Amino acid sequence: MDVIFIEGYTGETVIGIHDVELHRPQTLVVDVHAGLPRAQACETDRIADTIDYGAVHGRLAALYRDHKLTLLESFAEAIATMLVTDFGAAWVRVKVVKPKKFPDVAAVGVVIERRAPR
């Protein structure tokens, strides 16, 4: 399996369940790993034969800007679904982190893994 990744995508978005979280943007950091069975791009050297991480980057920016989700789990699921459905990933791991959510904790977050239906 070949894995395309984006690590440390950092952006501001409104997300959360507490009133204070819903009125100001918070920082989220996302790591994405998307697997393909041996990408054809290894042979063809064509971006059309793999996952274009530039296109994924653009879709992440749009998600940060446009989503209406409250849970990190739902945010991660939206990313995973996009990678499988729109980019053809066979397997994905998505990590979503709220850094410094609490003064005595470096970060809180969620990691999910999904596989495309066979």
MOMONOR-V949238 format. One record per residue. N is the residue number from 1. RES is the residue in one small letter. SS is DSSP state (alpha for helix, beta for strand, coil for the rest). PSI is psi in degrees with one decimal (* if undefined). OMEGA is omega in whole degrees, -180 to 180 (999 if undefined). Layout:
n | res | ss | psi | omega
N | RES | SS | PSI | OMEGA
N | RES | SS | PSI | OMEGA
This chain:
n | res | ss | psi | omega
1 | m | coil | 132.4 | 174
2 | d | beta | 139.8 | -177
3 | v | beta | 123.9 | 173
4 | i | beta | 137.5 | -177
5 | f | beta | 155.3 | 168
6 | i | beta | 123.3 | 180
7 | e | beta | 137.0 | 174
8 | g | beta | 25.5 | 175
9 | y | beta | 117.6 | -174
10 | t | beta | 130.3 | 179
11 | g | beta | 172.0 | 180
12 | e | beta | 137.0 | 178
13 | t | beta | 160.1 | 175
14 | v | coil | 119.4 | 180
15 | i | coil | 145.1 | 177
16 | g | coil | 174.3 | -179
17 | i | coil | -13.9 | -179
18 | h | coil | 145.9 | -175
19 | d | alpha | -42.8 | -178
20 | v | alpha | -29.4 | -180
21 | e | alpha | -22.6 | -173
22 | l | alpha | 2.7 | -177
23 | h | alpha | 2.7 | 177
24 | r | coil | 144.3 | 179
25 | p | coil | 148.3 | 175
26 | q | beta | 156.6 | 176
27 | t | beta | 132.2 | 169
28 | l | beta | 141.6 | 175
29 | v | beta | 128.0 | -176
30 | v | beta | 134.7 | 168
31 | d | beta | 133.5 | -180
32 | v | beta | 130.2 | 171
33 | h | beta | 124.4 | -178
34 | a | beta | 123.6 | -177
35 | g | beta | 143.7 | 174
36 | l | beta | 141.5 | 170
37 | p | coil | 135.0 | -175
38 | r | coil | 99.8 | -177
39 | a | coil | 133.7 | 177
40 | q | coil | -25.0 | -178
41 | a | alpha | -23.5 | 176
42 | c | alpha | -31.3 | 180
43 | e | alpha | -40.9 | -171
44 | t | alpha | -22.9 | -176
45 | d | coil | 32.7 | 180
46 | r | coil | 131.9 | 180
47 | i | alpha | -28.4 | 179
48 | a | alpha | -15.1 | -178
49 | d | alpha | 17.4 | 178
50 | t | coil | -171.5 | 174
51 | i | coil | 121.9 | -180
52 | d | coil | 104.8 | -177
53 | y | alpha | -19.5 | 172
54 | g | alpha | -40.9 | 177
55 | a | alpha | -39.3 | 177
56 | v | alpha | -43.1 | 178
57 | h | alpha | -45.7 | 179
58 | g | alpha | -39.2 | 179
59 | r | alpha | -35.5 | 176
60 | l | alpha | -43.8 | 179
61 | a | alpha | -42.3 | 179
62 | a | alpha | -39.5 | 179
63 | l | alpha | -46.6 | 177
64 | y | alpha | -42.1 | -175
65 | r | alpha | -39.6 | -165
66 | d | alpha | -14.2 | -173
67 | h | coil | 161.5 | 176
68 | k | coil | 32.1 | -175
69 | l | coil | 159.3 | 179
70 | t | coil | -26.7 | -176
71 | l | coil | 144.2 | 174
72 | l | alpha | -34.6 | 179
73 | e | alpha | -43.9 | 179
74 | s | alpha | -37.5 | 178
75 | f | alpha | -46.0 | 178
76 | a | alpha | -41.1 | 179
77 | e | alpha | -39.1 | 178
78 | a | alpha | -39.4 | 178
79 | i | alpha | -46.5 | -179
80 | a | alpha | -45.4 | 180
81 | t | alpha | -42.8 | 178
82 | m | alpha | -43.2 | -178
83 | l | alpha | -40.4 | -180
84 | v | alpha | -48.3 | -174
85 | t | alpha | -47.6 | -172
86 | d | alpha | -23.0 | -176
87 | f | alpha | -2.2 | 175
88 | g | coil | 21.5 | 178
89 | a | coil | 139.7 | 177
90 | a | coil | -27.5 | -178
91 | w | beta | 143.5 | 176
92 | v | beta | 148.5 | 168
93 | r | beta | 126.7 | -179
94 | v | beta | 127.6 | 177
95 | k | beta | 128.2 | 178
96 | v | beta | 126.2 | -173
97 | v | beta | 136.4 | 166
98 | k | beta | 104.5 | 179
99 | p | beta | 143.8 | 174
100 | k | coil | 37.8 | 177
101 | k | coil | -39.0 | 177
102 | f | coil | 148.0 | -176
103 | p | coil | -24.6 | -177
104 | d | coil | 14.6 | -179
105 | v | coil | 133.1 | -180
106 | a | coil | -40.1 | -177
107 | a | beta | 154.9 | 169
108 | v | beta | 158.4 | 179
109 | g | beta | -163.5 | -177
110 | v | beta | 146.2 | 172
111 | v | beta | 128.3 | 176
112 | i | beta | 152.5 | 173
113 | e | beta | 138.9 | 179
114 | r | beta | 152.5 | 174
115 | r | beta | 147.5 | 176
116 | a | coil | 145.5 | 175
117 | p | coil | 146.5 | -180
118 | r | coil | * | 999
